[in-house]
Amino acid sequence: MALDKMTRLLLELVEKTNNGSLRWEGTAAEGVYQVSFPNFTVQISARGFDFVLTIRNAEGTILEEAADTEFSNKIQNPMATMNQLYVNARRQALGVDAALDNLLDELSKKTS
């Protein structure tokens, strides 16, 4: 039962991240990105060859954790799904698109 809810959560996170509804941020831990809600925080991280989705309460206690391998019977290609979430969360948290826009603007000024 818990994995069904985690699967729904994962798919909602992917959808809302892709459409820009969520605001991911970095954490003190390298390679861990999070989105905060009023009472909980959801984190995505890369651990070795796995991606891990973690839910923490307001005190920081881990309530639930699931690696991509645990979703194999629930969704097609869970590693690719979690990789997509991780990459998009990272890009958003680090401001990659804003950096690229800035660099492109600077380069266009130099060629004009």
Sequence and secondary structure as in RCSB ss.txt:
>XXXX:A:sequence
MALDKMTRLLLELVEKTNNGSLRWEGTAAEGVYQVSFPNFTVQISARGFDFVLTIRNAEGTILEEAADTEFSNKI
QNPMATMNQLYVNARRQALGVDAALDNLLDELSKKTS
>XXXX:A:secstr
 HHHHHHHHHHHHHHHHHTT    EE SSTTEEEEE SSEEEEEEEETTEEEEEEEETT  EEEEEEGGGGTTTS
SSHHHHHHHHHHHHHHHHHTHHHHHHHHHHHHHHHH 
